[in-house]
């Protein structure tokens, strides 16, 4: 609600400023649409931080954290270093239940944080978090899944991050919002866009599955589906 009020208030204030300076109504609509698109892009681009700020039910269980850590180590998101003390402090970082791998030899490699959310459903999503990504997985999934299946799930989420799906989604949602709020979208076009969007999301799931197989194995991904 706080985010919603802030966004709505910002757009209303922007429209008041545009009216005060004497801009035409059509120009105000276009500018308001552009501002709305930018706001949505920023919110989705920083989705990990926004969800941590707004979210409830985030848990920090040492047993679950260790289970996730082992899975991330096996798929290459985390990397332990024992040979060099000088770079040991860069090899792993903990912030509550959040974990990431920071490879000093390869700064361009995708980073993925993981947070656990209390839920009795099997849920795993990945959102953009600035230049990195954050995966949210349910406590039910971490608690009940085997190590093989959890590797498959996290490798799938890493596949979304490697393929930049969250970033593409942020740009797409921002573009749709800008067009909708500025010049409008006919009902027929909106239906076609919705169908195309759902088809694209399904294709992204296939891409993430294929990437998960490369990061782990066919058996791990199959275990994730089975469980």
N, C-alpha and C positions, 0 to 999 in steps of 0.2 A: 504493500500500500504506500509506503514511503516513496519508493521509486516511482510508482504510478503518479503520485501527487507532484513529485518534483518534475517529472517529464511534462505532465499536463500544465503545470504552472509555468514552466519555461516556454512552452509553445504559446500559451496565452499571453505572456509578457512580450514575446517576440512579435506577435500579431498586433498588440497595442502599440509597440514602437513603430511598426510599419505603417499603421494607420496615422499615427501622429506626424510622421514625416511626409505624409501625403501620397503614398504609393497607391497605384490602381489596385482594384480588388483582385483581378486576375494575377497580377504580379505578387500580391500578398499570398494567394493560394499556392503559387509555384514555390515561393521562398519558404512558406510554412512546410510544404511537402519535403523540400530539400533538408530543412532543419530536422524534421521528424526522421527522415532516412538516416541522417548523420547520427542522431541520438540512438536509434535502433542499432546501427552498426557498432557504435562504441559499446553499448550494453551487451550485445552478443559477442563482440570481440573480447570483452573483458568478462565473459559469462562466468568463468570460474570464480572470480572475485565477487561478482554480483550474487551468485548463488551462496557463497560462503557468508556474505553479509546478510542476505535475506533468509537463508535456509534454516530449518530446524531439524533436530534429530541427528546431528553429526556426532559420531561416537569415536572414542579413542580407546580401543581394547588392545593391550599388548600382544595377545595371542593372534588376533586378527591381523594386526600390523605386521607381525613376523611372517604370517602366512602370505600376505600380499608382497612383502619384501622378497621372499624366496621366489615367488612367481615373477616378479619384475627382474630379479637377477637372472633368471633362466631365459627370459626373452630379450635381455640386453638393454633394458631401460635403466637399470642400476648396474654398477660395476664396482666390485670391491678391489681395492689396491693394497697390497701388503708389502711390495718391494721398496716403495719410496715413502718415507715418512713425510717428506716435504709436500707431497701432493695428496697425502692421505686425507687431509681435512676437506679436500674438494671431491672426494670420491663418493661421499654420501652425506645427505642432510636430512634431518627429521624436523618436522614442524607439526607436533601433535600426531594425527593419523596420516599426515601428508608426506609423501616420499617422492624423491626425484633422483635421477642420475645426472651428474654433471661431469662430463668427460672433458678434461682440460686439453686433451689432444685434438678434440673434434668439437669445436664450439657450435657448429651448424647442426649437429645431431638433434633430433627431436627430443624434447623433454616432456615427460608426462607425470603429473602429480596424481595421487589417488586419495580420495576421501570416502569414508564409509558412512552411510546414512541408515538410520534405523528404519527397517521396513520388513514386513513378512512376505513381500513379493520378490520375484527375481527381476532386478532392475540393474541395468548398467548403461550409462550414457557418458559421452565425452563432449566437452565444450571447450571453446577457445579460452585461454587465460593469458591474454597478451601475446608474448612471443612463444609461450609454451601452451600446454593443454592440461586440463584436469578431468580425470575420470571420476564419476560418482557411482559407486556400487553399493547395493543394499546389504545390510547385515545378514539377511537370510542367505544371500548368495555366498558371502565369505564364510559363514558359519557351516553351511551344509555341503558345499561343493568340495570335491576332491582336489588335490593339488593339480592334477592333470587338467581338470575342467576349468579351474580358476586361471590356469595359464592360458587356456584357449580363449576365455572371456577377455582377459586383459590384453592378449595379443590382438584380438579383434578390435578392441578400443584403440590400441596403438595404431592399428591399420587405418582407422579414421584420421588419427592425428597425422600420420605420415602422408596420407593422401590429401591433407588440408581440407577435409570435408567441413569442419566447423567454420573455417574462414570463408569458404565458398558459400556456406549457408548464411553467414553474417552479411556478406555482400548482396546475396540474392534477396534476403528479407528487407534489407535497407532499400534496395532498388524498387521492390514491389510497394513498399510503404510510401516512398517518394512519389511514385506514379499515381498510386491510389489517392493520396491526399492532395495532390496538385491538379492533375487533369482528369482523374477518375478512371475507373475500369468498368466497361460494360459487363453485365451479368454473364453473357455467353463467354466472353474472354476470361472472366474470373474462374468459371468452371473449367475451362481448358487449362488455365494456369495451375489450378489445384490438382488436376489429374496428372499433368506433367511433373509437378513438384513431388507428388507421391511416387510416381514412377522413378524419378531421379533418386529419391531416398532409398527405394528398394534396390536400385542398381548399386548405390553406395554400400549397402549391406553386403552385397556379393563381393565387391572390391575389398572390403574390410575382411571378409572371410578368407579370401585368397591371400591377403597379406598375412593373416594370422597363421595360415598353413606354413608360409615361408619363415615366420618368426619362431614357430614351435614345431608342430607336426600334425599330420592328418588325424592321428589318434587323439591328440589333445583337443582339437577343434570338434571332433566327433563326440568326445566326452562332454564338452560344454553343451552341445545340443541335447545329448541324451539326458544329462542331469538337470 
